[in-house]
Amino acid sequence: MTKKQLIMDKALELFAKQGFEATSVQQITDHCGISKGAFYLSFKSKDELIVALIDHFMRQFTSDIDYVVNKEVNGESLLYDFYYTTFQSFHKHSDFTKILMKEPAHSFNEELFLKLHNYNKAIEKVILTMIERLYGDQVIYLKYDLMFCIKGFMNTYSELFLLYKLPIDLELLAQSLVEKTNLLANNMTISFISDELIQMIDQPLDEEHSLDQIVNIVEKNIEDMEDSIEKESLILLRQELLEPALHPAIVKGLLENIRHHPHCKWTAYLLRNQFGI
């Protein structure tokens, strides 16, 4: 474990108990058994550490559900896989998810709000893609209403095991929400959220990545990794970004090689979008 990861893990423990504002850098360094100087070699400030934690969780969550929605699967299992992956990720990262749910809004500075806003828009994009795959023209005028209903299910049902610590059968939960979502999709007739309303509340993502930025992210992954199939795959994917030559099936296989690596999930997400896979 790197020192940076150690700081993130130990800080998360303190944030879960005390919240962001009540936790000082001194408490974090004491909990890690390191000096303040060592902390500031990894993070410029506590806010930068919090941003790193948000990035770590939200990148993994967004890339996981994006993969589920965009891979070629039986349409009948798509919605189930989406809900199961969502709540499995919430459960896996329950400490951090609880912090986001409980932390008062004034604890977040402008940069943190922007981060969360951008990830929220990315998640909405994934959900809309899923809705279009599942229901097509059937819900063309209701897709935004259905998207917000699905987000409501995600937020509300997560409280059962994040706030109330109830034992949850993830399979049954996913099956139940599939039934509810299909009932809504098949029976809704009145649209509230119009295209015009979406245009009023929707803002473009400020963190869209250019080709050069994606290449730099891939190169950083390559530098940080030891020799492995993931590193070899990243080298080939970097070459494909610079000089496209591979068959899409080969690119898809290379993306499969890296997507399970915890430090490559976001890279895989960016590359899938860049290659249109």
N, C-alpha and C positions, 0 to 999 in steps of 0.2 A: 504494500500500500504506500503510495506517495504521500509526502507531507501535506500536499494540498488536499488530497482525499481524506487524510486523517482529520484535518481541520474541519472539513465539510461535515464529516460523520459526527464528530464530537460536538460541533456547534449545533447541529440538528437536534441532538439530545437536549441541549440546554434551551434552544428555542421552543421545543415541544413542551418543556416544563414551565418556562418563564415568559415566552413571547419574545419578539424581536427587540422591542424598546428596553425591556428590563435586563437584557443580557449584554454585558460589556465585553470589549475585546480582552480585558484582563481576565475575566471569568473563562472565556474561551481558551486562552493560552494556558491558564492554570489547569483546566480540564484536559487539555491535550498534553500537558507536561512539556511545553516549549516556551521559548522567550517571545516577547512582543516583536523583537527583530525578525525572528523566524516567521511569525505570522505575516508581517508586512512584506516579506519576500514573496509570499504567495498571493496576498490580497492587499490592495491599497487602503481598504477601509472595510468596516462591517457591512456597509451597503453593498460593496462589490461582492462580498461573500454571499449575501442574501440573493443578489442577482444570479450568482453562480449556482446556488441551490435551486432557484426557480428554473433556470435554464436546464439543469440536470434532470429534474423531474418532468418538466413540460415537454422537453425534447423527446424523452423516452416515451411518454404517454402519447404525444401527437404522432410520432413515427410508428408506434405499435398499432394504433387504430387506423392510420392511413394505410399500412400494409394489409391489414385485414380487409379493408374496403376495396382496395385496388388490385388485390391478387385475384386470379381466376379461380372462383369457387362456385359451388352449387348455390344458386340464388336463394334456395330454401334455408340454407344455413348461414347466409351472410349476416342477417340481423341478429341471430343468436350469437354468432362469433363476435360481432361488434359489442354487444352488451356484456358478454362474458369477459372479453379482453379489457373492457373499460373497468369493470368492478374488480377484476383480478389485479389490475394495475393500481387502483385505489387502495386495495387491501395490502399489496406489496409495499407501497409507499405511504402507509397510513399515517405515520408520524408527520410527514411533511404535508399531506393533504389536510390533516387536522389543523395545522398551523394556518394554512391559507383560509380555512373556513372560519376560524376563531379570531384571527388577527384583525384588529380594528383598522378601518380604511386609512386613518391618519398616520398609520405606521409606514405606509408605502409612499415613497417619493415619486417624482414624475417619471423617472426611468423605470421604476418597478411597475407603475401603472401601464406604461407603454409596453413593457414586456408582456404583462398579462393580457393586455388588449390584443396584441399581435398573435399570441398563442390562441386566444379565444376565437379570433377570426380564422385561424388555420383549422381549428377544430370544426367550426361551422362549415367551412369549405368541404371537409371530409364528410360530414353528415349529409350535406346537400348532394354530394356525389353518390353516397349510398342510397338516398331517397330516389334519385334519378335512375339508378340501376335497378332498384326494386320495383318502383311503381310507374316510372315513365310519365306519359301524358295523363295518366289517371289522376295525378295530383299536381298538375302543372300550375294551377292557380292557388294551390294550398301548401306548396312545398315549404314556404317559410314558416307557416303556422306549425306544420309537422316538425320542422327542424327545432323550433323552440319547445315543442312538447317533448321531443326526445332529450333535449338538453335539460328540461325540467325533470324527467325521469332520472337522468344521470345524477343530478344534484340532490334531489330529494331522497332517493333510495340509498345513496351513499351515506346519508346521515345515520341509517340504521346500525351500521357497524363502525362508523367513524366517531359518532357522538355518543351513541347509546351502548356501544360495545356488545351488540347482540351477535350470537353465532349465526352466520349466513350460509345458506346453501346456494352457491353461485349458479349452479346449473338450473335450479328451480327459479331463481330470480331472473336469469336470462330468459327462460321459457315464458315466464309470466309477462315480462316486458315486451317480448315478441308478440304475444297475443294482444296486449293492450295497443301496441303501435299499429298492428294490422287492423284492429278495430277502428282506430282513428283514421287511418289512411283510406279505409273502405267505406267509411260512413260520414266523414266530415263534408259539409256542403257550404259553409259560410267562411269566407276568407277574411281575416282581420288584417294580416300583415301583407301589404301590397308591395309591388316593386318600387313605387314612389317612396313608401315609408322606409324600405330597406336602403334606398339611395340616401335618404336623409340621415340615417343613423350609421351607415356603413362608411368606413374610411379605408383607403388603401393601406396595405401593410408597409410600414416604413423600413422593414427589415428584409425586403426582397433581395435575393442574392444574385449578383451578376456572375457570368461565367468565370471571370478572374477570381472573384471571392470564393466560389465553390472549389476552384483549383487550389487555392491557398488553404482552404479547410482540409481538403484531401491530403495535401502535402504535409500539413501539420500532423494529421493522423499517422501518416507514414513515418515521420520522424520519431513519433512517440512510441511506436510499436516495435516489439521484437520480431525477429523473423518468424513468419507464420503464414498459413494459407490466407488469412485476412489481409496481411500486409502485401502479399503477392497480388491479391485481388485488387487492392487499392491502387497499386502501381499500374495495373492494366486499365483500371477505370480512369485514372488520371490521363493515361495515354489516349483513351477513347474520347475524353473531353477535348483534348488538344487536336487530335487527328482521328476523327471517326472512321472506323474500318470494320468493326466487329458486327456479327449478326445479332439482332435483338435478343435472341434466345441465349447467346453467350453472355451478353451484358446482364440479362436477368439472372443468370446463374452466378455471376460475379457478385451481384447485389445480394443474392441469397447467402453467399459466403460471409458477408460482413454484417448483415443486419442484426444478428444475435449478439454481436460484440457490444458491450455496454458503452464503449467510447466511439462506436461507429454508427449507432442507430440514427442519429440526426444526419450524419453524412449520407447514409443510405436513403433517408427521406428526401434530402435535397437532390441526390442523384436520380432517384426515381422520377421526380418532377422534371428535372433537367432533360432526361432522356425520354420522357413521356411514357414511362412503363408503369 
